[in-house]
């Protein structure tokens, strides 16, 4: 509903956006899936997608958690080592892509719009 966002989104090529993502990386239905396409109250936002066709997410300055890396590092708010998260090195919000596997929780192939640090 923000006019600047609408104009920017409208200027993107069609292969850079999608209308509905019906399932997550495990094939489970998501809140973006329409059980009944005629029900206007259900969430159906246009979304940005990465080069793999996976939805990109906006990460606020607080960062993101729930990531596991191949080296065994787990970034989780409730882990034994204390609260850990991935944040932008400049302290700002950023965009994240889940990479080719489409799984945000497996952090090794995720792609971020800025340099990030583990904090």
C-alpha positions in Angstrom: 0.0 0.0 0.0 3.0 2.3 0.1 3.2 4.0 -3.3 7.0 4.1 -3.5 7.1 0.3 -2.8 4.4 -0.3 -5.4 6.3 1.7 -8.0 9.6 -0.1 -7.3 7.9 -3.5 -7.4 6.1 -2.7 -10.6 9.5 -1.8 -12.2 11.0 -5.2 -11.6 11.1 -7.9 -14.3 8.5 -10.6 -14.0 11.1 -13.3 -13.4 12.3 -11.4 -10.3 9.0 -11.8 -8.4 6.3 -14.3 -7.7 2.7 -14.1 -6.7 2.3 -17.0 -4.3 4.7 -19.5 -2.7 2.5 -22.5 -1.9 5.0 -24.8 -0.1 8.2 -24.4 2.0 11.4 -26.3 1.3 10.0 -29.5 2.9 6.9 -29.4 0.8 4.6 -28.3 3.6 1.9 -25.7 3.0 2.8 -22.2 4.1 0.7 -19.2 5.1 1.3 -17.9 1.6 -0.7 -20.8 0.2 -4.3 -20.3 -0.8 -6.5 -23.1 0.5 -9.3 -21.2 -1.2 -8.2 -18.7 -3.9 -11.6 -17.0 -3.8 -11.0 -16.0 -0.1 -9.6 -12.4 -0.2 -8.8 -12.5 3.5 -6.0 -15.0 3.0 -2.5 -13.7 2.6 -1.3 -13.6 -1.0 1.5 -11.0 -1.3 3.7 -10.5 -4.3 7.2 -11.5 -3.2 10.8 -11.0 -4.5 12.6 -14.2 -5.5 16.3 -15.0 -5.9 18.1 -16.5 -8.9 17.0 -19.9 -7.8 13.3 -19.0 -7.7 13.2 -19.0 -3.9 11.6 -16.2 -1.9 13.9 -13.7 -0.3 13.3 -12.4 3.2 13.8 -9.1 4.8 15.9 -9.4 8.0 15.5 -6.5 10.5 18.5 -5.0 12.3 18.1 -7.4 15.2 19.3 -10.1 12.8 18.3 -13.7 12.3 18.6 -16.9 14.3 17.8 -20.6 13.8 20.8 -21.2 11.5 23.0 -24.3 11.5 26.3 -24.4 9.7 28.3 -27.5 8.5 31.0 -26.7 11.0 28.5 -27.4 13.8 27.9 -23.7 14.7 24.2 -23.1 15.6 22.9 -19.6 15.8 19.9 -19.9 18.1 18.4 -17.6 20.8 18.2 -20.5 23.2 21.5 -22.4 22.7 23.8 -23.2 25.6 26.4 -20.7 24.6 23.9 -17.9 24.9 22.0 -15.8 22.5 23.6 -15.8 19.0 22.4 -14.3 15.8 23.5 -13.2 12.3 23.5 -9.5 11.9 24.6 -7.0 9.3 28.1 -5.7 9.9 26.8 -2.2 9.5 24.0 -2.8 12.0 21.2 -2.3 9.5 18.5 -4.4 8.0 19.3 -6.7 5.0 17.9 -9.1 2.5 18.6 -12.9 2.7 18.3 -15.6 0.1 18.2 -19.3 1.2 20.4 -20.2 -1.7 20.0 -23.1 -4.1 18.6 -25.6 -1.4 15.8 -23.1 -0.4 16.5 -23.8 3.3 17.2 -20.8 5.4 18.1 -22.9 8.4 21.0 -24.5 6.6 23.2 -21.4 6.6 26.2 -22.5 4.5 24.7 -21.6 1.1 22.6 -18.6 2.2 23.3 -15.3 0.4 23.0 -11.9 2.1 22.7 -8.4 0.6 25.5 -7.1 2.9 28.4 -8.4 4.9 27.1 -10.2 8.0 28.7 -11.3 11.3 27.9 -13.8 14.0 27.1 -12.0 17.2 
